[in-house]
Amino acid sequence: MGTKKIAPVTLQNMLENAIKHNVIDSDSPLIVDIYVEDNYLVVKNNVQAKNNVETSNKRGLVQFLSLYRYLSPRPVVIDQTESHFIIKIPLI
């Protein structure tokens, strides 16, 4: 496959997003899986949504979509189920 990359701070932003939007405590840990699949970096976390997120501007994912539209012909894939939030970032 050779060396593949992602844009700077992409992974950090994905982890911060998971932390910001989910309840985390000792009884309900946030579980984040990070792996490569089909030439994508996949960040998957369990959903334990906070009732409100005081610092959310609702633009973080839109900015990633725009950035990767410029960097790669392959799309960012976002999938949310009742139990998991999954974002797939194309490796470049």
C-alpha positions in Angstrom: 0.0 0.0 0.0 2.9 2.4 0.5 2.9 5.4 2.9 -0.5 7.0 3.3 -1.3 10.1 5.2 -4.1 12.2 6.6 -4.3 16.0 6.8 -2.7 17.5 10.0 -4.8 17.3 13.2 -7.5 15.2 11.6 -7.2 12.4 14.1 -7.0 14.8 17.0 -10.2 16.6 15.8 -12.0 13.3 15.5 -11.1 12.3 19.0 -12.0 15.7 20.4 -15.4 15.5 18.6 -16.1 12.1 20.2 -15.2 13.4 23.6 -17.2 16.7 23.2 -20.4 15.0 22.1 -20.6 12.0 24.4 -21.2 11.4 28.1 -18.1 9.7 29.6 -17.9 8.3 33.1 -16.7 5.1 34.9 -20.1 3.4 34.3 -20.3 4.4 30.7 -16.8 4.6 29.1 -16.3 6.1 25.7 -14.9 3.4 23.5 -13.1 4.6 20.4 -11.7 2.2 17.8 -9.2 3.5 15.2 -8.2 1.3 12.3 -7.5 1.3 8.6 -10.0 -0.3 6.3 -10.2 -0.2 2.5 -7.7 2.7 2.3 -9.6 4.8 4.8 -8.8 5.7 8.4 -11.8 4.7 10.4 -12.7 6.3 13.8 -15.6 4.6 15.4 -17.1 5.3 18.8 -20.1 4.3 20.9 -22.8 6.9 21.1 -23.7 8.2 24.5 -25.0 11.6 23.4 -24.9 14.6 25.7 -28.1 16.5 26.0 -26.4 19.7 24.9 -22.9 20.6 23.8 -22.1 24.1 24.8 -19.1 24.6 22.5 -20.5 23.0 19.4 -20.7 25.2 16.3 -22.1 22.3 14.1 -19.4 23.0 11.5 -16.7 20.6 12.3 -17.8 17.8 10.1 -18.7 20.2 7.3 -15.1 21.5 7.4 -13.7 18.0 7.1 -16.0 17.2 4.1 -14.8 20.4 2.4 -11.1 19.8 3.1 -11.1 16.2 2.0 -13.2 17.0 -1.1 -10.1 19.2 -2.0 -7.5 16.6 -1.0 -9.0 13.3 -2.3 -11.4 12.1 -5.1 -12.8 9.7 -2.5 -15.5 11.0 -0.1 -15.4 11.2 3.7 -18.0 8.6 4.9 -20.1 9.4 7.9 -22.4 6.8 9.4 -24.4 7.0 12.5 -26.4 4.2 14.0 -28.3 4.1 17.3 -25.2 2.7 19.0 -22.2 4.0 17.0 -20.8 7.0 15.2 -18.3 6.1 12.4 -16.3 8.5 10.2 -14.0 7.2 7.5 -11.3 9.6 6.2 -9.7 8.7 2.9 -6.0 8.1 3.2 -4.0 10.4 0.9 
